[in-house]
Amino acid sequence: MLKGDAGVAATRLMSKRFAAAMSLVVFAVCLVVGIQAENSFGTTIQRALLAMAGTMVVGLIVGGMAQKMLDENIHTQEQKDKSSTETPTSDR
């Protein structure tokens, strides 16, 4: 597991990648739906960009929460592994 500044940078990178991927998907879907609805170019682009920006914010939040959850689970597992190796086993 990454420690210190490297861990923080990795967390931010994962959140940004998640948010960017979801934003691009939403942007593409909005473009297709806008074209199929025969909206004007300006209206379609405006709504697609607005949806992309909103999804970017939500994606950053969800990505950050997911990374924190993974970090906590890894930390818990490391503590469990550490405590199980430190306790001596008795021969019966």
C-alpha positions as CSV (number, residue, x, y, z in Angstrom):
1,M,0.0,0.0,0.0
2,L,1.2,3.5,-0.8
3,K,2.1,5.7,2.2
4,G,2.2,9.5,2.6
5,D,2.1,11.8,-0.4
6,A,2.2,8.9,-2.9
7,G,-1.0,7.4,-1.4
8,V,-2.8,10.8,-1.5
9,A,-1.7,11.2,-5.2
10,A,-2.9,7.7,-6.1
11,T,-6.2,8.4,-4.4
12,R,-6.8,11.6,-6.3
13,L,-5.7,10.0,-9.6
14,M,-8.2,7.1,-9.2
15,S,-11.0,9.5,-8.4
16,K,-10.2,11.7,-11.4
17,R,-10.0,8.8,-13.7
18,F,-13.4,7.5,-12.5
19,A,-15.0,10.9,-12.8
20,A,-13.5,11.6,-16.3
21,A,-14.6,8.2,-17.7
22,M,-18.2,8.7,-16.4
23,S,-18.3,12.3,-17.6
24,L,-17.3,11.3,-21.1
25,V,-19.9,8.5,-21.2
26,V,-22.6,10.9,-20.1
27,F,-21.5,13.5,-22.6
28,A,-21.6,11.0,-25.5
29,V,-25.1,9.8,-24.4
30,C,-26.4,13.3,-24.2
31,L,-25.1,14.1,-27.7
32,V,-26.8,11.0,-29.2
33,V,-30.0,11.7,-27.4
34,G,-30.0,15.3,-28.4
35,I,-29.4,14.5,-32.0
36,Q,-32.1,11.9,-32.0
37,A,-34.5,14.4,-30.5
38,E,-33.6,16.8,-33.3
39,N,-32.6,19.5,-30.9
40,S,-30.5,22.4,-32.2
41,F,-26.7,22.1,-32.1
42,G,-26.3,24.7,-29.4
43,T,-29.0,23.2,-27.2
44,T,-27.5,19.7,-27.5
45,I,-23.9,20.8,-26.8
46,Q,-25.0,23.1,-23.9
47,R,-27.0,20.3,-22.2
48,A,-24.3,17.7,-22.8
49,L,-21.6,20.0,-21.3
50,L,-23.8,20.7,-18.3
51,A,-24.5,17.0,-17.8
52,M,-20.7,16.3,-18.2
53,A,-19.8,18.9,-15.5
54,G,-22.4,17.6,-13.1
55,T,-21.2,14.0,-13.6
56,M,-17.6,15.1,-13.1
57,V,-18.5,16.5,-9.6
58,V,-20.5,13.4,-8.7
59,G,-17.8,11.1,-10.1
60,L,-15.1,12.8,-8.0
61,I,-17.2,12.3,-4.9
62,V,-18.0,8.7,-5.6
63,G,-14.5,7.9,-6.7
64,G,-13.1,9.4,-3.5
65,M,-15.5,7.5,-1.4
66,A,-14.6,4.2,-3.2
67,Q,-10.9,4.8,-2.7
68,K,-11.4,5.5,1.0
69,M,-13.4,2.3,1.4
70,L,-10.7,0.3,-0.3
71,D,-8.0,1.9,1.8
72,E,-9.9,1.2,5.0
73,N,-10.5,-2.5,4.0
74,I,-6.8,-2.9,3.1
75,H,-5.8,-1.4,6.4
76,T,-8.1,-3.7,8.3
77,Q,-6.9,-6.7,6.4
78,E,-3.2,-5.7,7.1
79,Q,-4.0,-5.4,10.8
80,K,-5.7,-8.7,10.9
81,D,-2.8,-10.4,9.1
82,K,-0.3,-8.7,11.4
83,S,-2.2,-9.8,14.5
84,S,-2.5,-13.4,13.3
85,T,1.2,-13.7,12.6
86,E,2.1,-12.2,16.0
87,T,0.0,-14.5,18.1
88,P,1.8,-17.8,18.8
89,T,0.0,-21.0,18.1
90,S,0.0,-23.6,20.8
91,D,0.7,-27.2,20.0
92,R,-1.9,-29.5,21.6
